[in-house]
Amino acid sequence: GRVTEAGYEDRDGEEYAYQVQLDDGDLIKAPLDDDECIRAARRAPVRGRTVKQLLEEGGWVLRRGRKHNIYKRTVGGVSQTYTQAATPSDRRAVQNQRAQLRRLDERVEEGTGAAAA
């Protein structure tokens, strides 16, 4: 499966952390307090997706940018900040950014709180 939406409300106004489309086409809604569904969404394949797609799917919002892009999000009452260089100089920058985003997702799953990356 893959995450199709992050941080959204359905027609009834109920908030969900993720919407995951399974390989068979079915959609799963992961409520903000459903750790099992959030873990399932976290295991969705990342390979081939851009960092921009991961940021959008994770519910990250660009707050400001200049030399660094500052993204923020709140998931399940946990506020997080992610900082990204505007012009990465490392050939492994994309892999490192994916890893940072994955670790921030894991912190939300574990309930260990906010941290800047």
C-alpha positions as CSV (number, residue, x, y, z in Angstrom):
1,G,0.0,0.0,0.0
2,R,0.9,3.7,0.0
3,V,-0.1,6.8,1.9
4,T,-2.6,8.8,-0.3
5,E,-3.4,11.6,2.2
6,A,-2.0,12.8,5.5
7,G,-3.8,14.9,8.1
8,Y,-7.2,15.3,6.6
9,E,-10.9,15.4,7.5
10,D,-13.6,13.2,6.0
11,R,-17.1,14.4,5.0
12,D,-18.3,14.0,8.5
13,G,-15.6,16.2,9.9
14,E,-13.7,13.4,11.6
15,E,-9.9,13.9,11.6
16,Y,-7.6,11.2,10.4
17,A,-3.8,11.0,10.5
18,Y,-3.4,9.0,7.3
19,Q,-5.4,7.4,4.4
20,V,-3.6,4.4,3.0
21,Q,-4.5,2.8,-0.3
22,L,-3.7,-1.0,-0.2
23,D,-2.4,-2.9,-3.1
24,D,-5.8,-4.3,-3.8
25,G,-7.3,-0.8,-4.1
26,D,-9.1,-0.7,-0.7
27,L,-8.6,2.5,1.4
28,I,-7.8,2.4,5.1
29,K,-8.4,5.4,7.3
30,A,-6.0,5.8,10.2
31,P,-7.5,7.8,13.1
32,L,-5.1,10.1,15.0
33,D,-5.2,7.7,18.0
34,D,-4.8,4.4,16.2
35,D,-1.2,3.4,16.6
36,E,-1.6,0.2,14.6
37,C,-2.9,2.0,11.5
38,I,-0.2,4.7,11.8
39,R,2.5,1.9,11.9
40,A,0.9,0.3,8.8
41,A,1.0,3.7,7.0
42,R,4.6,4.2,8.0
43,R,5.6,0.8,6.4
44,A,4.1,1.9,3.0
45,P,6.9,1.9,0.4
46,V,9.0,5.0,0.3
47,R,11.3,4.1,-2.6
48,G,10.8,6.2,-5.7
49,R,8.9,9.0,-3.9
50,T,10.5,12.4,-3.7
51,V,11.2,14.2,-0.5
52,K,8.5,16.7,-1.5
53,Q,6.0,13.9,-1.8
54,L,7.0,12.6,1.6
55,L,6.6,16.0,3.1
56,E,3.1,16.4,1.6
57,E,2.1,12.9,2.7
58,G,3.4,13.5,6.2
59,G,1.3,16.6,6.6
60,W,4.3,19.0,6.7
61,V,3.7,22.7,6.0
62,L,6.4,25.0,4.8
63,R,6.5,27.9,7.4
64,R,9.4,29.8,5.9
65,G,12.3,29.4,3.6
66,R,15.5,31.2,2.6
67,K,18.8,29.4,3.1
68,H,16.8,26.7,4.9
69,N,13.2,25.5,4.5
70,I,11.5,25.2,7.8
71,Y,8.5,22.7,7.8
72,K,6.2,22.2,10.8
73,R,3.4,19.7,11.5
74,T,1.2,18.6,14.5
75,V,0.3,14.9,14.7
76,G,-1.8,13.6,17.5
77,G,-1.0,16.7,19.6
78,V,2.7,16.4,19.0
79,S,4.3,19.4,17.3
80,Q,7.4,18.8,15.1
81,T,9.8,20.9,13.1
82,Y,11.9,19.7,10.1
83,T,14.7,21.8,8.7
84,Q,16.0,21.3,5.2
85,A,18.9,23.1,3.4
86,A,17.6,25.0,0.4
87,T,20.6,23.9,-1.6
88,P,21.9,20.5,-0.2
89,S,25.6,20.0,-1.0
90,D,25.9,16.3,-0.1
91,R,25.4,13.6,-2.7
92,R,23.5,11.6,0.0
93,A,21.2,14.5,0.8
94,V,18.0,12.8,-0.4
95,Q,18.7,9.6,1.5
96,N,19.5,11.6,4.6
97,Q,16.3,13.7,4.3
98,R,14.2,10.5,3.9
99,A,15.9,9.1,7.0
100,Q,15.2,12.2,9.1
101,L,11.6,12.2,8.1
102,R,11.3,8.5,8.9
103,R,12.8,9.1,12.4
104,L,10.3,11.9,13.0
105,D,7.5,9.6,12.0
106,E,8.9,7.0,14.4
107,R,9.0,9.5,17.3
108,V,5.3,10.2,16.7
109,E,4.5,6.4,16.7
110,E,6.5,5.9,19.9
111,G,4.9,9.0,21.5
112,T,8.3,10.4,22.4
113,G,7.4,13.9,21.3
114,A,8.7,16.7,19.3
115,A,12.2,17.2,18.1
116,A,13.8,19.2,15.3
117,A,15.6,17.4,12.6
